[in-house]
Amino acid sequence: MKVLIFDVWGDYAHFRKIYTTTSPLTYSIPTRTSLCGLIGAIIGLSKENNDYLNYFRLNQAKIGLRIVNYVKKVHIAENLIHTKDAKGIGMNLITTRTQIRFEFLKDPKYRIYFWHNDESLYTKLKESLSKHKAKYTPCLGLSENIANFEYVGEIEAVKKDKNDNFIQIHSVIPIEKVEKGNGINFKIQDREYFKEIIPIEMDIDRVIKKYGDILYERSGNPIEARLTKPYYEINYKNGTRENIVFVE
């Protein structure tokens, strides 16, 4: 099947962990639900009543993610104003503020792989990416974290059956797709492996329908893994190759 591939990056990103409130922490990678919002913004899907989420069910869309830049976090104090005190006055006149320390990802960059069973939506995204146009301002989690993007291309993703050998996977990997016991080759030096539980699918009421354990390497290096499910091979015109799995 053919997939759309594009890179996205920014100065900062924040994908808030849903259980943090007074001191917001961020997931180390964008969640699948965040990527749905990013893609929806580019093609102009409405955020009213979270309607855009209806277009990215697990049985409709496949989304993969590769880390390009090293995952680095910083903490920044932000002044939050009490908008309930506005009562028709200008925001600049509100004097009640609360300072909160936010955790941000610094200089994040990711490669996104996208397929959809709706040809019209798929084509609309392809046109937007190739022309570098977005209906709404794309951002990385929060509206102030404005993102830039670059279209890599539309490339055939060749489905490969699992086997008993270690395979270099360039994308993040759902743990459920890794063989239990000895599924990861930890003998490679200079690798930092992390696992994080992130939301995979959310309904329009913002209720999480599925969580998943996601494995990633902090610098974006390929992970040598034995998989229990098929993966996809992508061959670029310059001769380079990537093996990926989708977050699902």
N, C-alpha and C positions, 0 to 999 in steps of 0.2 A: 504494500500500500504506500501511497505517497504521503509525506508529512511536510508541514511547513516548519521551517527552522529559523529562529531569530534570536538575537542577543539583546538583553536588556540590562541597563546599569544605571547607577545614580551615585550621588555623594553620600546619601544615607538611606537606610531602610528600617522600617519597624513593622514587624508582623506580631502583634501583641498576643502573648500567651493568655488564653481566656481566663485563667485562674488568678491572674495578677491584676490588681486594681490601683492601690495607692502608690506602688512603685512598679510601673509597667515594664515587664521584661519582654524580649523578642525571641521568637523562634530563630534558629540559626539559618534556616532556609525559608523561602516563601512557601506557604502551604498551598495545596492544590486549590483551595477555595480563594486564596489571594490571587493566584494566577488566573482564575476564572474572572475575577473582577478586573484585572489588568487587560485581558483580552476583550472583555465586554466594553471597557472604556475605549479601546482602539477602534472597535467597529461600531460603537454607538448604541449598545444595548442599554435600556433604561434601568436605573437603579431604584426606581420607585417601587416600593413594596418588595424590594430584592428580586424583582422579576427576572433579572439576568441569570439567576441561578437555575432557572428552569431549562436553560439551554446547555448546561454542562453536566448532566447526570453521567454517572459512570458508564451507562450503556449507550451514551450519545457521543461522548468525547474522550479522547485519549490524550493525556498531557504528561510529558517527560521533562526532567530538569537536570541540567548539568551545572555544577559550580565551576566558575571560571576564575574568579579572584579569591584569594585566601579569606576565610571567614574570620572577620575581626570585629570586635564589639567595643563600644565606648559608652560612657554615661554622660548625659547632658541634662542640666537642670532647666526646666521650662516653667514659665509663669502661665498658669491657667486662670482665665477670668471666669467669674460667676455670671454667665449670660442671663440667668433668671433675674438678675438685678437690673437688666437693661431697661425694661419697661418703656421702650420707645426712644431711649436716648442713644447717642452714638456709642459704639464699642469703645472708643478712645476715652470716654468719660467714666467708664466703669473703674472703680478704685479697689474693689474687693478681688484679691488675687490669692492663689495658692501655688507655691513653688513645689514642683514634683520632679524627681530625677527619673528620666527615661533612659532605657537601654536601647541603643541604636546599633545597627550594622554599619560599618564604615567602608566606603568604596566597594559596595557589592556589585557583582556582575554575574549574570547567569545566561545559560543557553537553554532555550525552550523549544520543545518538540511538540507539534500539535496536529491532531487528526480529528475530523468530525464527520458524522454520518449524514449531516445536512450539507449538501453540496453548495447551496446558496450562501450559507454562513461561512463555510470554508473558503469560498471564492471571495467573499467580501473581505475576510481577513487577509487573504493573499494580496488583493489589490491595495489595501491600506498599508500593509507592510512594504510592498514593492515601491509605493509612492511616498513612503515615510509620512503618512498622514494619519491623524487620530481624531475621532469625533470629539472625545473628551480628553482632558489632560491625563496621560498615564502616570501613575505614581506607584511607589513601592511601599504599600501598606497604608501610610498616612498621606493625606492630601498635600502636605508640605514637602514630602519626599518625592519631588518630581523626577520622573525617569526618562531616559532616552532609550531608543531602540534602533536596531539595524537588522535588516532582512538578510538572512544568509542564503536562503533559497528553498525551493520545493524539490525534495529528493526522495527517491524510492527507499523505503524501509523494508528490508528483506527479513522475513520471519525465520528464525533459526530455532530448531528444536534443542531442548536441553540435552546435556550429555554429562558424563562423569568427570570431565576435565575442568580445571579452573579456567574461567573465561574473564578476560579484562572487560569490565563494565565501566563506561565513562560517565554514566548518569548516577543519580542517587538511587538507592535500591530499597524497596519495601522488604522488610525482614522476612515476611511470609513467603517470599520468592527464593529465599536462600536455604540451602540444605542444612538441616540441623546437625549440630555436633562439630563437623569439620568443613563448614561451608565457606569460610573466609581464609585466605592465605595471609596470616599475620607475620610471616617470615620476612616480608619485604621491609627494608629499613626506610627511615625518613617518611613514615606514614602516620597520620593521626586520624584514627577512626572514631566516629561518634554515632550514637543512636538517639533519636528523638521521636517522641510520640506527637504527631501532628494531626489536625483535622483533614480528612480526605473529601468528605462530601457533606454539604449543608443544605437544608431546605429553605424555602422562602421565609419561614418564621425564625430563621437563624438558629435552628436546632441542628446540632451535629448528628448526622446519620451514621457516620463511620469515622473511626480513628485508625491510624496505622503507625507502626514502628518503622521509621525510615533510617537507613544506614547511609552515611556519607563520609568522604575523606576531606579533611578541612581545607586542603589546598586545591582540591578538585582533581587530584591524581586518580587514575583508574583503579578500581577495586577488583582484585582477583577473587572471583567467587564461583562456587558451584551452585547452579540454579535448579529449582524444582519446576520452573515454568519456562516457556520459550522467551527468547530475547529478540531484539531487532538489530540488524546490521545496516549501517548507513555509510555509503562510500561517496566521498566528495570528488569533484572533478580534479582537484590538485593531488589526488592519490591518497589522502589521509582517510582513516576509517574510524568510526565510532560504533561501539556496541551499547545499546541502551535498553532500559526497561521503563515502562510507564508506571506512574504513581496511581494505583487503583486498589 
